[in-house]
Amino acid sequence: MAKKCLGCGIELQTSNVKLPGYIFDINTDYCTRCFRLKHYGEYKSEVTANFDMKNIKNKKDLVIYVIDIINLTEELLDIKNPKILVINKTDLLSNINTEHLLQKFKKIYPNFLDYILVSANTNYNLDRLISRIKEYKTSKNVYIVGNSNVGKSSLINKLVSCYSKNISTLTISPLPGTTIGNIKINLEDDLILIDTPGYISNGNILNYVDLKDMKKLNSKKAYKPKNYQLKENQTIILDDYMRLDYISGEKNSFTIYTSLNVKVERFSFLKSDRCKNYYSYEIEIPANSDFVIPGLGFIKIRDNAKIKVYINVNVKAFVRESII
């Protein structure tokens, strides 16, 4: 059986330094790419990895479906396995009503065995997660699935450090495509966690910014919501990523949940033309809704509003019932 990198899952090889998976010594556990990323912070995009249903070998095995509480997707992958929804990065939101959030997730994403709020960063609720994994698993294999950058590998590393004697760690990075192939981690004798490549959604803004901006948008610090009371003909600009014009409606509350590194500014229509070079469209927003920009965050809008949005044409923003 071919040896695979413990960091990203790619098949290791010693024959060609220019090809993915290269190592100097076949007894090494990490490919050169993962070694340099782990120890020097150097990122090299050698291959494009994306989740495929074939990554799940057995349709009866338990799946842990990990999502990011800030960057929720409109739809999840249609996986038929028994599955638990794990909402990661809860430490990024302060003063949350956990029961209210769980009820929202059950409504938005039905048909899961259980719903668990966790934080790989602070170890929040990991005891509950490991207990549910042991309760619901159908074999020793448990698959970890989710979009890129939701924290799958970080979560596995924390489970390993807290509940196992295994010293292996997965390569983690704020950049998409870090995990290339399935990686098996022995947590216990009768429990193997299988990390899968992250699903790369084409509608995520992270696909259309450079490496500096990727790191900027993937903040590990708790978000501080920014609230603005807008009147008609006022504008909110999130750095140079997006512009939102308030076209019509009563005085309204717009609460922005985005990385602390993103500068948010308010103007009148006439005082700034920034971001008007982007693709634009108008949309009606119902009261108590979130306007979600995958990879950037979301904006909670209190009352009915008509807005005009300027953003990269490939980014697929959407509207949902507010989760907060």
C-alpha positions in Angstrom: 0.0 0.0 0.0 1.4 3.4 -1.0 2.4 5.7 1.9 0.4 8.9 2.3 1.3 12.3 3.9 -0.1 12.5 7.4 -0.6 16.3 6.8 -2.6 16.4 3.6 -3.3 12.8 2.5 -1.4 12.9 -0.8 0.6 9.8 -1.9 4.3 10.3 -1.1 7.0 9.9 -3.7 10.8 10.4 -3.9 11.2 10.4 -7.7 10.4 13.9 -8.8 10.9 17.1 -6.7 8.5 19.0 -9.0 5.5 16.8 -8.5 3.1 16.8 -5.5 3.9 14.5 -2.5 7.7 14.8 -2.9 9.9 13.8 0.0 13.7 13.3 0.4 13.3 10.1 2.5 10.4 7.7 2.2 10.5 7.2 6.0 9.4 10.8 6.4 5.7 11.2 7.3 5.0 14.7 5.8 5.4 15.8 2.2 7.7 18.8 1.5 4.7 21.1 1.0 3.2 20.3 4.4 6.6 20.5 6.1 7.2 24.0 4.8 3.7 25.1 5.5 3.8 23.8 9.0 7.2 25.1 10.0 7.7 28.2 7.8 4.1 29.2 6.9 4.9 28.8 3.2 1.9 27.9 1.1 2.3 26.2 -2.3 -0.8 25.3 -4.3 0.3 22.2 -6.1 -3.0 20.5 -6.8 -6.7 21.3 -6.8 -8.5 19.2 -4.3 -12.2 19.0 -3.9 -14.5 16.7 -2.0 -16.2 13.9 -4.0 -18.8 11.5 -2.7 -16.3 8.7 -3.6 -14.3 10.0 -0.6 -16.9 8.2 1.6 -16.2 4.5 1.0 -19.0 3.0 3.0 -22.5 4.5 2.9 -23.4 3.2 6.3 -20.5 4.8 8.2 -21.2 7.8 10.4 -20.4 11.2 8.9 -19.5 14.3 11.0 -20.6 17.2 8.8 -18.7 20.4 10.0 -19.9 23.9 9.1 -18.6 27.4 10.0 -21.0 29.4 12.2 -20.1 32.6 10.4 -19.8 31.4 6.8 -22.8 29.1 6.5 -23.7 27.8 3.1 -27.2 28.0 1.5 -27.2 24.2 0.9 -25.3 21.3 2.2 -23.9 18.3 0.3 -26.5 15.6 -0.2 -24.9 12.8 1.9 -27.2 9.8 2.7 -25.1 8.4 5.5 -26.2 8.8 9.1 -24.7 12.1 10.1 -24.2 14.7 12.9 -24.1 18.4 12.1 -21.2 20.1 14.0 -21.3 23.9 14.0 -17.7 25.0 14.5 -16.0 28.3 15.5 -18.8 29.3 18.0 -16.1 31.3 19.8 -16.2 33.9 17.1 -19.7 35.0 18.2 -20.2 36.3 21.8 -23.3 36.2 23.9 -25.1 33.7 21.8 -28.3 31.9 22.8 -27.2 28.3 22.1 -30.7 26.8 22.3 -32.1 29.4 19.9 -29.2 28.7 17.5 -29.7 25.0 17.6 -33.4 25.4 16.8 -32.5 27.6 13.8 -30.0 25.0 12.5 -32.5 22.2 12.8 -34.9 24.2 10.7 -32.3 25.3 8.1 -30.6 21.9 7.8 -33.0 19.0 8.7 -32.4 15.3 8.7 -29.3 15.0 11.0 -29.1 12.7 14.0 -27.8 15.4 16.2 -26.7 19.1 16.2 -23.7 20.2 18.2 -22.2 23.6 18.7 -18.4 23.4 19.2 -15.2 25.4 19.1 -11.9 23.7 18.1 -10.1 26.8 19.2 -11.4 26.8 22.8 -12.4 23.0 23.1 -16.0 24.0 23.7 -18.4 21.0 23.7 -15.8 18.5 22.5 -16.8 16.1 25.3 -20.3 16.1 24.0 -19.1 15.6 20.4 -16.9 12.6 21.2 -19.7 11.1 23.3 -22.2 11.4 20.3 -19.6 10.0 17.9 -19.3 6.9 20.0 -23.0 6.6 20.4 -23.9 6.9 16.7 -21.0 5.3 14.9 -21.8 2.2 12.9 -18.2 0.9 12.5 -14.8 2.1 13.6 -14.6 4.5 10.6 -16.1 8.0 11.0 -15.8 10.5 8.2 -15.2 14.2 8.7 -16.8 16.2 5.9 -17.3 19.9 5.2 -16.4 22.9 3.0 -12.9 24.2 2.9 -11.8 26.4 5.8 -14.6 25.3 8.2 -11.9 23.9 10.6 -12.2 20.2 10.0 -8.5 19.5 10.4 -8.2 21.8 13.4 -11.1 19.9 15.0 -9.5 16.5 14.4 -6.2 17.7 15.8 -8.0 18.9 19.0 -9.9 15.5 19.3 -6.6 13.7 18.9 -4.8 15.9 21.5 -7.6 15.6 24.0 -8.8 12.0 23.6 -5.9 10.0 22.1 -2.3 9.0 22.6 -1.7 9.4 18.9 0.9 12.2 18.2 0.0 12.7 14.5 -1.3 16.1 13.4 -2.9 17.3 10.3 -1.7 20.3 8.3 -3.9 23.3 8.9 -4.0 26.5 7.0 -6.4 29.4 6.3 -6.1 28.6 2.6 -8.4 26.3 0.6 -7.2 22.9 -0.7 -4.8 22.1 2.2 -6.2 18.6 2.6 -5.7 16.7 -0.7 -6.8 13.1 0.0 -8.5 11.1 2.7 -6.4 10.9 5.9 -7.0 8.2 8.6 -6.3 9.1 12.2 -6.5 6.4 14.9 -8.3 8.0 17.8 -8.8 4.8 19.7 -8.5 1.1 18.8 -12.2 1.0 17.7 -12.4 4.6 16.3 -10.7 6.0 13.2 -11.4 9.5 12.1 -11.1 10.0 8.3 -10.5 13.6 7.2 -11.7 14.3 3.7 -10.7 17.1 1.2 -12.8 20.2 1.8 -15.6 21.0 -0.6 -14.6 24.1 -2.5 -17.7 26.2 -3.2 -17.4 28.3 -6.3 -19.6 31.0 -4.8 -17.2 31.8 -1.9 -15.4 35.1 -2.0 -12.2 33.4 -0.8 -11.8 31.9 -4.3 -11.4 35.4 -5.8 -8.9 37.1 -3.5 -5.1 36.8 -3.1 -3.3 35.0 -0.2 -3.0 38.2 1.8 -6.8 38.8 1.8 -7.5 35.1 2.5 -5.6 35.4 5.8 -7.2 38.7 6.5 -10.7 37.3 6.1 -10.0 34.1 8.2 -9.7 35.9 11.6 -9.5 33.7 14.7 -10.5 36.6 17.0 -14.1 36.9 18.2 -16.3 39.0 15.9 -17.6 42.3 17.2 -20.9 43.1 15.4 -20.9 46.5 13.8 -24.4 48.1 13.9 -25.5 51.0 11.6 -28.8 52.8 11.5 -29.3 53.5 7.8 -31.6 55.8 5.9 -32.4 55.7 2.3 -29.6 56.7 0.0 -26.9 55.6 2.4 -24.1 53.1 1.6 -22.1 50.6 3.5 -18.7 49.4 2.1 -16.8 46.4 3.4 -13.2 47.3 2.5 -13.0 46.8 -1.2 -14.9 43.5 -1.2 -18.5 44.7 -1.4 -20.8 47.7 -1.5 -24.4 47.8 -0.2 -26.7 50.7 -1.1 -29.9 51.2 0.8 -32.3 51.9 -2.0 -35.7 52.2 -0.2 -37.3 51.6 3.2 -37.7 53.2 6.6 -34.8 54.0 8.9 -33.3 50.5 9.4 -30.8 48.5 11.4 -27.9 46.8 9.6 -25.7 44.7 11.8 -22.5 43.4 10.2 -20.7 40.2 11.2 -17.3 40.1 9.5 -13.6 39.7 10.4 -12.2 42.4 12.6 -9.6 43.0 9.9 -12.3 44.2 7.5 -12.8 48.0 7.5 -16.5 49.0 7.4 -17.5 52.5 6.2 -20.8 54.4 5.8 -21.4 57.1 3.2 -24.1 58.7 1.3 -24.6 57.6 -2.3 -23.0 60.7 -3.7 -19.9 60.8 -1.6 -18.2 57.6 -2.9 -18.1 55.6 -6.1 -16.0 52.8 -4.6 -16.7 49.2 -5.6 -19.1 50.4 -8.4 -16.9 48.6 -10.9 -18.3 45.3 -9.5 -21.3 43.4 -10.8 -24.4 44.9 -9.3 -28.0 43.8 -8.7 -31.0 44.9 -6.6 -32.8 42.6 -4.1 -35.8 42.9 -1.7 -34.9 41.7 1.8 -37.7 40.6 4.2 -37.7 41.8 7.8 -35.4 39.9 10.3 -33.2 38.4 7.6 -29.5 37.8 7.0 -27.8 38.8 3.8 -25.0 36.2 3.6 -21.8 36.7 1.7 -19.9 33.3 1.8 -16.3 33.9 3.0 -17.0 37.5 4.1 -19.7 37.1 6.7 -23.3 38.2 6.9 -25.4 41.3 7.5 -28.5 41.1 9.7 -31.3 43.5 8.5 -34.1 44.2 10.9 -36.9 45.6 8.7 -38.0 45.2 5.1 -35.4 46.7 2.8 -34.5 47.1 -0.9 -30.8 47.1 -1.4 -28.4 47.3 -4.3 -25.3 45.1 -4.0 -21.9 45.5 -5.8 -19.7 42.4 -5.6 -17.6 40.0 -7.6 -19.8 38.5 -10.2 -18.8 34.9 -9.1 -19.7 35.4 -5.4 -23.1 33.8 -4.6 -24.7 35.8 -1.8 -28.1 34.7 -0.5 -30.8 35.6 2.0 -32.0 33.5 4.9 -34.0 33.9 8.1 -31.8 35.6 10.7 -30.0 33.1 13.0 -29.4 35.6 15.7 
